[in-house]
Amino acid sequence: MLPLEGITVVSLEQAVAAPFATRQLADLGARVVKVERPGAGDFARSYDGTVNGMSSHFVWLNRSKESLALDLKQDAAKGALRRLVAGADVFVQNLARARPNGSASGRRR
C-alpha cells in the first residue's frame, strides 16, 4: 500500500510547478483529478507531439492522473467543481488571477 492511497486531490493546474507537485502525490498513491479547460486543455499538451500527439513534458508531468474538462465560465461547471472540491482532501491551483479586463496577471495588488 502506498502512503497516500485513499487521498483525493483536485487540481486546477498548468505548466510545471503544480503538475509536478501533484504528480508526486499521484506517485505516492493519491487519486489526482486534473481539471482542464475544454478543447485545448493544459497548454503544455502542445509543446511537442512526441507521445501520441502530446508533449513528452506534459505526459511526464501528468502520468497517473485523471483529467476532467470543465468550462468554468459556465454555472453548471462551477457547481461541478465545487462538488468535486468538497469531496477532496486536497485542492491545488496555480492559475494566474484574472484582471477585470479578463486577462491574466500573476501579480498581487
ZIKA-V51618 format. One record per residue. N is the residue number from 1. SS is DSSP state (~ for helix, > for strand, _ for the rest). Layout:
{{N SS} {N SS}}
This chain:
{{1 _} {2 _} {3 _} {4 _} {5 _} {6 _} {7 _} {8 >} {9 >} {10 >} {11 >} {12 >} {13 _} {14 _} {15 _} {16 _} {17 ~} {18 ~} {19 ~} {20 ~} {21 ~} {22 ~} {23 ~} {24 ~} {25 ~} {26 ~} {27 ~} {28 _} {29 _} {30 _} {31 >} {32 >} {33 >} {34 >} {35 >} {36 >} {37 _} {38 _} {39 _} {40 _} {41 _} {42 _} {43 ~} {44 ~} {45 ~} {46 ~} {47 _} {48 _} {49 _} {50 _} {51 >} {52 _} {53 _} {54 >} {55 _} {56 ~} {57 ~} {58 ~} {59 ~} {60 ~} {61 ~} {62 ~} {63 _} {64 _} {65 >} {66 >} {67 >} {68 >} {69 >} {70 _} {71 _} {72 _} {73 _} {74 _} {75 ~} {76 ~} {77 ~} {78 ~} {79 ~} {80 ~} {81 ~} {82 ~} {83 ~} {84 ~} {85 ~} {86 ~} {87 _} {88 _} {89 _} {90 >} {91 >} {92 >} {93 >} {94 _} {95 _} {96 _} {97 >} {98 >} {99 _} {100 _} {101 _} {102 _} {103 _} {104 >} {105 >} {106 _} {107 _} {108 _} {109 _}}
